[in-house]
Amino acid sequence: MAYKKTDHYDEKLTASLKKSFDNILSGVGEDTMREGVVKTPERAAKAMLFLTQGYRQDAAAILRSAMFTEDYSEMVLVKDIEMYSLCEHHMLPFFGKAHVAYIPNGRIVGLSKIPRVVDVFARRLQVQERLTLEIRDIIQETLQPLGVAVVIEAQHLCMMMRGVQKQNSVTTTSAFTGEFRNEETRSEFLRLIGSKLH
């Protein structure tokens, strides 16, 4: 019996994207009938649908699916969340880590939901600055905590593979609400994301 991998994709959308990728390959001079690339347009279409699945997901609904009443009002931090996105200017990847914290105000959220929220917004065409704000704002609006803090550290292939071609630069963005605008709380957060407690 031959190996067959099954994926679930919108067939009509996949076919449309496949045609577009076929045109791109032809446009750059590739022989789309060559053995190594004959299936590339379909693979690329499916990869693009996977990498942009955040457009078809609801971050607020993800958070609401696991909110619990709890009398805890200290910082909750999920750090070193692996993050992969596509730059909206060149459609090249940028990747790194997100660090997200909030201070509950009578409600907590299941810890796995925070990385899922990061993925929802990362799996769209993005700029790092907006990505940082979108993560902060959806947690603030949905959970209504006493404060939210988000820091993202990322490397951008649009800077590494083309243009300025700087291989070791890291871009850091941050966004804060509520208690995290207080210098003492923000300093605690920044100290925690920089420490190795595990």
N, C-alpha and C positions, 0 to 999 in steps of 0.2 A: 504494500500500500504506500503510495507516494505521500510525502509530507505536504500538508496544506495548512497554511496559517489563515485564520479567519479574523478579519477586522470588521467593524461596523462603521460605515461612512455613508453620508448622503450621496447616493449614486449620481444624481443629476449634477450636484455641485462638484463632485469629484471629476466627472466627465468634462465639465466646463473648464475646470482648472487644469486638467490634463492637457487639453487642447492648447491652453495658454502656455504651459511649460514646453510643449512640443514646439511652439512658435519661437519661444526664447532660445531653445537649443539650436534650432535651425538658424535663427538670427545671428548667433555668435559663431556659426560655421561648423557646427557639429552634425555628423551624419546620424540622424535619429533612428536609422534602421540598423546601425552598428550593434552587434551583440551585447556589448557592455552597457549600452544606454537605451536599448529598445523599450525597456520597462521603466526607465527613469522618469518620464513625464507623469506616469501614474503614481510612482513612489513619491515624487516631489509634491504632487497634489495632496496626497494623504498626509505627508509630513507637514505641509502648510496648514491643513485643517487641524492637525494635532497641535501645532505651535500657536494657533490662534483660537483655540477652543474657549478661551476666556470670554470672547464675544457672546458665546451661547450659554454662559453660566451667570448665576445671580449670587454675588458675594454676600448680600444681606440675608438671603434665604439660607445660605450655608451657616452663617452665624446664628440665626434664629433657630435652626434645627437642633442646637445643643446649648441653649442658655439655661442656667440654673440659678435659683435664688440661693445666695450664700452670704453669710455675715463675715466677709473678709475684705479688708480695705488696705492691704499692703500691695506692693508692686508684684505683678505677674509678668515674667519676662520669658519669651521664647527667642533664643538667639541662634545665630549660625544657620538660619534657614536657607538651604540652597535655592538659588533663584536663577532662572534662565528666561530671557526675553529677546525680542527682536526690535532693533532700532527702527523707528518709523521713517528715518531719513534715507537709509540705505538698505533696509531689510537684512542687516547683518546682526548676528547675535551679540548681546551683552549678557554677562553672567557674573554671579558673585554671591554675596550673603546678605540676607535681611535680618535685622534685629528688631523685634516688636515687643513693646511692653504696654500694659495698661494698669490702672489702679481701679479696682472694682468699686461700684457704688450700689451694692446690694445684689448684683448679678455677676456671675462668672460665665465663661464660655469654655466648652470642651477644647482642650489644648490643641488637638489636631486641626481644629477649624482655623486657627491662625495661619499655619502654613498653607492651608487650602485657599484662604483669602489672598495670600501673596501670589499663589499660582493663578488665580482668576484674573488678576490685573496684569501679571507678568506675561500671561499667554494672550497678549494682544500686541499690536504694534505700539511701541512706547517710546517715551523719553524717560530717563531715570527720575528726573525732577517730578514729573506728573505721577509716575508710579508710586513714589514715596508719599505724595499727598493723598492719592486715592486709597491706599491702604490705611493711612491714618484716619481719613474722613469716614470711611465705611464702618470702622470699629467704633469711632466716636458717635456716629449717628445711630447705629443699631444697638450697641450695648449701653450707651450713655454712661460711660465710666467717669471717674473724677479726672482722668487724663489719659492721653495716649502718646507714646513715643515710637518713632520709626527711624531707623538708620539703615541705609543701604550702601554697601561697598561693592563696586562692580568694575570689571574690565570690559572695554568696548572694542569689538573687532573692527568697527569702522575707523577706529584710531590706530589699531595695531596692524591691520592687513592693507590698508590704503591710506590716502591722505598723509597725515603727519607721521605715521608709522612708528609710534612710540610703544615699545613692548611692555614696559614695566609700570605704566601709569595706572593708578586706581582712582576712580571717582567716588566720592562720598557725599551723600545727600542726607538731610535730616529734616524731620517735621515733628512738632510737639503741640499738644493741647493741654489745657487745664493745669493740673499740678506739675506737669513736666516743664512748664514755663518758669517754675520756681527753680532758682539756681541750685539749691541743695538737692532737690529731687532729680533734676536733670544730671547733676554730677554723679549721683549714685548710679543712675542708669548707665551713663557713659563708662563709669568704673567697672560695672558688672559686665558689660559687653566686651571690655578689654581684658577681663581676667579669665584665668583658666581654673575654674572650680571643680571640673570633673576630671 
